[in-house]
Amino acid sequence: MTSLYQGECFCGAVKIEVSGEPVSMAYCHCDSCRSWSGSPVHASTMWMTDSVKVVAGKEHLQTFQKTPQSISHRQYCAQCGGHLMIHHPDFGMFDVFAATLPTLKFVPSLHVNYSETVLPMPDGLPKFRDLPSEFGGSGELTPE
């Protein structure tokens, strides 16, 4: 039996469904995610692209790329501005904001881009300077 999680933007115009289980759950500390999410850390849930579906309001879904070379295609509702997810086509994944999926229990296993943190989190989880090597990062760990 496959798990199914439902979420929506702030106003409810865009609705998504995510099936299965996330590839990973992590805290991202990069400046871009902090700025986009409006918080000192971003709670990330990574899903394979074919696990994420927009089931209503696709006409309201907009995408923002900070630069043409950006690997992060940030998606939000044009009606309310509510942030939903970040498409990473180079990885074949979506990063769905943990708060977008209220019934998913967020259980992070690592921190990424910890060298940019503004909110140290001494929780015993691995803290990558940038990204794990399998995602194109250095794979270097930093101390808490």
C-alpha positions as CSV (number, residue, x, y, z in Angstrom):
1,M,0.0,0.0,0.0
2,T,1.4,3.4,-1.1
3,S,1.2,6.3,1.3
4,L,-0.5,9.4,-0.1
5,Y,-0.1,12.9,1.3
6,Q,-2.1,15.9,0.3
7,G,-1.2,19.6,0.5
8,E,-2.1,23.0,-0.7
9,C,-0.9,26.6,-1.0
10,F,-1.9,29.2,1.6
11,C,-5.3,30.0,-0.1
12,G,-6.0,26.5,-1.2
13,A,-6.2,27.3,-4.9
14,V,-3.3,24.9,-5.8
15,K,-3.5,21.4,-4.4
16,I,-0.9,18.7,-4.7
17,E,-0.6,15.0,-3.9
18,V,2.6,13.2,-3.1
19,S,2.8,9.4,-3.1
20,G,5.2,7.0,-1.5
21,E,7.9,8.1,0.9
22,P,10.4,10.9,0.5
23,V,13.9,10.1,-0.7
24,S,15.2,12.2,2.1
25,M,14.2,14.8,4.7
26,A,16.6,17.4,5.7
27,Y,17.2,20.9,7.0
28,C,18.6,23.3,4.4
29,H,20.6,26.3,5.7
30,C,21.5,28.0,2.4
31,D,20.9,31.7,1.9
32,S,18.5,31.1,-1.1
33,C,16.2,28.7,0.8
34,R,16.3,30.9,3.9
35,S,15.3,33.9,1.8
36,W,12.7,32.1,-0.2
37,S,11.1,30.5,2.8
38,G,11.3,33.6,5.0
39,S,12.8,31.5,7.9
40,P,16.2,30.8,9.4
41,V,16.1,27.2,8.1
42,H,14.1,25.3,5.4
43,A,12.5,21.9,6.3
44,S,12.9,20.0,3.1
45,T,11.3,16.7,1.9
46,M,12.8,15.4,-1.3
47,W,10.6,13.3,-3.7
48,M,11.1,11.7,-7.1
49,T,9.5,13.8,-9.8
50,D,6.9,11.1,-10.7
51,S,5.7,11.0,-7.0
52,V,4.5,14.6,-7.1
53,K,1.3,15.7,-8.8
54,V,-0.6,19.0,-9.0
55,V,-4.2,17.9,-8.7
56,A,-6.0,21.3,-8.8
57,G,-5.1,24.8,-9.6
58,K,-2.3,24.1,-12.0
59,E,-3.2,27.4,-13.8
60,H,-2.2,29.2,-10.6
61,L,1.1,27.5,-10.2
62,Q,4.0,29.8,-11.1
63,T,7.8,29.1,-11.2
64,F,10.6,31.4,-10.3
65,Q,14.3,30.9,-11.1
66,K,16.8,33.3,-9.5
67,T,19.1,33.0,-12.5
68,P,18.8,31.2,-15.9
69,Q,21.4,28.7,-14.7
70,S,19.6,27.9,-11.4
71,I,19.0,24.3,-10.6
72,S,16.1,25.4,-8.3
73,H,12.8,26.1,-10.0
74,R,10.8,27.5,-7.0
75,Q,7.0,27.0,-7.4
76,Y,4.3,29.1,-5.7
77,C,0.6,30.1,-6.1
78,A,0.1,33.2,-8.2
79,Q,-3.1,34.0,-6.2
80,C,-1.8,34.0,-2.6
81,G,2.0,33.8,-3.1
82,G,2.1,30.6,-1.0
83,H,5.3,28.6,-1.6
84,L,4.7,24.9,-2.3
85,M,7.8,23.2,-3.6
86,I,11.1,23.5,-5.5
87,H,11.6,21.5,-8.7
88,H,15.2,20.2,-9.2
89,P,15.1,18.8,-12.7
90,D,18.8,18.0,-12.7
91,F,18.2,15.6,-9.8
92,G,14.8,14.4,-11.1
93,M,13.2,15.5,-7.8
94,F,10.9,17.9,-6.1
95,D,11.6,19.5,-2.7
96,V,8.2,19.8,-1.2
97,F,8.1,22.1,1.8
98,A,7.4,20.0,4.9
99,A,4.7,22.4,6.0
100,T,2.9,21.9,2.7
101,L,2.2,18.3,3.7
102,P,0.6,18.5,7.1
103,T,0.1,14.8,7.6
104,L,3.7,13.8,6.8
105,K,5.7,13.3,9.9
106,F,8.9,15.3,9.3
107,V,11.9,13.2,10.5
108,P,15.1,14.8,9.1
109,S,18.2,12.8,8.8
110,L,20.8,15.5,7.9
111,H,21.5,19.1,7.4
112,V,22.7,20.6,4.1
113,N,24.6,23.9,3.4
114,Y,25.4,24.1,7.1
115,S,28.3,26.4,6.3
116,E,25.7,29.1,5.7
117,T,23.7,28.6,8.9
118,V,22.3,31.4,10.9
119,L,20.6,29.1,13.3
120,P,23.0,26.5,14.7
121,M,21.1,23.3,15.5
122,P,23.2,20.9,17.7
123,D,20.9,17.8,17.2
124,G,23.5,15.1,16.5
125,L,22.5,14.8,12.8
126,P,25.2,14.9,10.1
127,K,25.9,18.5,8.9
128,F,27.2,18.8,5.3
129,R,29.2,21.9,4.4
130,D,27.2,22.0,1.2
131,L,25.6,18.9,-0.2
132,P,26.2,15.2,-0.1
133,S,28.4,14.0,-3.0
134,E,25.6,12.1,-4.6
135,F,23.8,15.5,-5.1
136,G,26.9,17.2,-6.6
137,G,28.3,18.6,-3.3
138,S,31.7,18.0,-1.7
139,G,30.3,15.5,0.8
140,E,32.3,17.3,3.5
141,L,30.9,17.3,7.0
142,T,31.2,20.2,9.4
143,P,31.2,20.2,13.2
144,E,28.1,21.2,15.1
